[in-house]
Amino acid sequence: MTLRTISIFSLTTTEINLFRRQFIMVALQTLLKDLELFLSSGTVCLSLYALVAGVFGMNIPYSWNDGHGYVYKWVI
C-alpha cells in the first residue's frame, strides 16, 4: 500500500465535496456523542436525587434517627 500525497490543487470538485461531507458528518457525530453524554450524566444525577429523596421521604422508624431530629431541618 503506497501513500499518496494529496495536494489541494490536484483535487476535483467531487473529491472536495466528499471531504467536506465527511468532515461535517464527523463533526455532527461528535456533537451527538457529547449531547448523549450530557443527557446521560443528567439522568444519573436526577436518579440519585430521586433515590435520596425517596429514602428521606419514607416513614420508616430508624433507630439512628432517635435524638437527631434537628438534622432534618437542614436537609429541607
VOBA-1610 file (N, C-alpha, C; in pm, whole numbers, padded with zeros to 5 digits, always signed):
BEGIN
Met+00085-00118+00000Met+00000+00000+00000Met+00090+00124+00000Thr+00072+00204-00097Thr+00152+00325-00108Thr+00069+00445-00064Leu+00135+00536-00001Leu+00069+00659+00042Leu+00073+00761-00070Arg-00039+00822-00093Arg-00047+00923-00199Arg-00053+01060-00135Thr+00033+01147-00178Thr+00030+01284-00129Thr-00082+01358-00199Ile-00168+01420-00119Ile-00282+01491-00176Ile-00255+01640-00170Ser-00263+01701-00282Ser-00250+01845-00291Ser-00388+01904-00314Ile-00411+02018-00258Ile-00542+02083-00274Ile-00568+02114-00421Phe-00465+02145-00493Phe-00480+02185-00633Phe-00509+02067-00725Ser-00476+01944-00679Ser-00499+01827-00764Ser-00634+01761-00739Leu-00711+01812-00644Leu-00840+01753-00613Leu-00948+01807-00705Thr-01039+01719-00738Thr-01152+01763-00818Thr-01261+01817-00726Thr-01360+01877-00784Thr-01470+01933-00706Thr-01546+01822-00633Thr-01559+01708-00696Thr-01628+01595-00633Thr-01552+01546-00510Glu-01421+01538-00519Glu-01339+01494-00404Glu-01344+01595-00291Ile-01342+01723-00325Ile-01350+01827-00223Ile-01485+01819-00152Asn-01593+01800-00228Asn-01725+01788-00166Asn-01734+01663-00078Leu-01668+01554-00119Leu-01667+01433-00038Leu-01595+01457+00094Phe-01479+01523+00089Phe-01406+01555+00212Phe-01488+01647+00302Arg-01557+01743+00242Arg-01640+01836+00317Arg-01754+01761+00387Arg-01818+01669+00314Arg-01927+01591+00373Arg-01877+01503+00487Gln-01760+01442+00467Gln-01704+01357+00572Gln-01671+01439+00696Phe-01616+01558+00676Phe-01584+01644+00790Phe-01710+01684+00864Ile-01816+01719+00793Ile-01941+01758+00856Ile-02002+01640+00932Met-01995+01520+00874Met-02050+01402+00941Met-01976+01372+01070Val-01844+01383+01068Val-01765+01358+01189Val-01797+01463+01295Ala-01811+01588+01253Ala-01844+01694+01348Ala-01981+01671+01409Leu-02077+01631+01329Leu-02212+01604+01381Leu-02213+01483+01474Gln-02137+01380+01440Gln-02129+01264+01529Gln-02067+01301+01662Thr-01967+01386+01661Thr-01905+01431+01785Thr-02004+01510+01870Leu-02080+01598+01806Leu-02181+01674+01879Leu-02288+01584+01939Leu-02330+01484+01864Leu-02431+01393+01916Leu-02378+01309+02031Lys-02253+01268+02024Lys-02193+01194+02135Lys-02183+01281+02259Asp-02145+01408+02242Asp-02138+01500+02355Asp-02276+01523+02416Leu-02377+01537+02331Leu-02514+01554+02380Leu-02561+01431+02455Glu-02529+01313+02402Glu-02568+01190+02469Glu-02501+01178+02605Leu-02373+01212+02613Leu-02302+01208+02741Leu-02361+01307+02840Phe-02395+01427+02794Phe-02454+01528+02880Phe-02589+01483+02933Leu-02673+01429+02846Leu-02806+01383+02889Leu-02796+01261+02980Ser-02703+01173+02955Ser-02686+01055+03041Ser-02639+01095+03180Ser-02546+01189+03188Ser-02499+01233+03319Ser-02609+01307+03394Gly-02692+01383+03323Gly-02806+01448+03387Gly-02907+01348+03439Thr-02928+01240+03365Thr-03020+01136+03409Thr-02969+01068+03535Val-02839+01042+03541Val-02781+00979+03659Val-02795+01072+03780Cys-02771+01201+03762Cys-02783+01296+03873Cys-02927+01303+03923Leu-03022+01306+03831Leu-03162+01310+03873Leu-03205+01182+03942Ser-03154+01069+03897Ser-03191+00943+03962Ser-03132+00934+04102Leu-03009+00984+04121Leu-02952+00985+04256Leu-03029+01079+04348Tyr-03071+01194+04294Tyr-03152+01287+04372Tyr-03285+01221+04411Ala-03346+01149+04319Ala-03472+01080+04348Ala-03451+00969+04451Leu-03337+00902+04447Leu-03307+00799+04544Leu-03296+00858+04685Val-03222+00967+04697Val-03208+01031+04828Val-03342+01085+04877Ala-03419+01146+04789Ala-03550+01198+04828Ala-03643+01085+04868Gly-03633+00973+04800Gly-03716+00858+04836Gly-03681+00801+04971Val-03552+00795+05003Val-03511+00742+05133Val-03556+00835+05245Phe-03538+00965+05228Phe-03580+01058+05333Phe-03731+01076+05337Gly-03800+01043+05229Gly-03945+01058+05227Gly-04020+00941+05289Met-03951+00831+05317Met-04018+00715+05376Met-04042+00738+05524Asn-04151+00683+05573Asn-04184+00695+05716Asn-04147+00566+05788Ile-04024+00527+05776Ile-03975+00407+05844Ile-03902+00451+05970Pro-03939+00396+06083Pro-03871+00436+06207Pro-03731+00373+06217Tyr-03630+00453+06197Tyr-03493+00407+06211Tyr-03444+00436+06352Ser-03359+00347+06401Ser-03306+00369+06536Ser-03202+00481+06536Trp-03134+00503+06426Trp-03032+00607+06422Trp-03094+00746+06413Asn-03227+00752+06395Asn-03296+00880+06387Asn-03330+00937+06524Asp-03322+00855+06626Asp-03359+00900+06761Asp-03257+01000+06813Gly-03304+01115+06854Gly-03218+01218+06910Gly-03146+01303+06808His-03173+01283+06680His-03106+01361+06575His-03207+01429+06484Gly-03319+01467+06539Gly-03422+01531+06459Gly-03384+01669+06409Tyr-03291+01733+06475Tyr-03250+01868+06433Tyr-03179+01868+06297Val-03126+01754+06258Val-03054+01746+06131Val-03148+01763+06014Tyr-03272+01716+06026Tyr-03364+01718+05914Tyr-03414+01857+05882Lys-03397+01951+05970Lys-03429+02089+05938Lys-03332+02145+05833Trp-03209+02097+05837Trp-03108+02143+05742Trp-03117+02070+05609Val-03175+01952+05609Val-03188+01876+05484Val-03289+01942+05392Ile-03398+01990+05449Ile-03501+02054+05369Ile-03451+02189+05327
//
